[in-house]
Amino acid sequence: MKTNEIIACLKANKKVDGYEISLTKKDSRELFYVLKHLEINRAVKTETIIVEVYSIDAKGTGSSLITITAADDKASLNKKINAAISKAKAAKNNYYPLAKKSNNISCKDEGKLELNDIACNVAKAVFKADIYKQGWI
C-alpha cells in the first residue's frame, strides 16, 4: 500500500485520535559461497511500514502498533486499525499530549555505499582467517 492510502484509511476511522507512520527502506547484499567460491550474489531491497495508532480519552492515552505488509489492501488495513484501537483502549497510560501534526520525513542517508565491494571485502577477511588444516569456514 502507498503511504497516502494508509493515511486516508487512518483519517477515515473516527476512533483514531492520532497516528505515526514509520517507513524503513533496507538495501543489502547476500553472498553465498561454497568452498570459497561465490555461488550467488543476491541484492535484497525491503520496505517496512509500521503504523502506531493512538486512542485518547479521559482515562489516558493508549497506543498500538500495526505492521503493513505487501499483501494488505484497504479491507485488511481497516481490520488492523480497528484491532489496534481496541488494544490501545485497553492499555492506557496517564494522559500525554501527542506531538503537533506534521508531514516531516526523517531520512538517514549514509552516503553512496558500494555494497557489493563491502560484502566482497568481508568475505576476503573471513577466508583470510581460515587457517584450519582439517576444516574450513
Salt bridges, closest charged atoms under 4 A:
ASP27 OD1 - ARG29 NH1 2.74
GLU30 OE1 - ARG42 NH2 2.35
GLU47 OE1 - LYS25 NZ 3.97
ASP57 OD2 - LYS92 NZ 3.52
ASP72 OD2 - LYS80 NZ 2.79
GLU110 OE2 - LYS108 NZ 3.40
ASP130 OD2 - LYS36 NZ 3.46
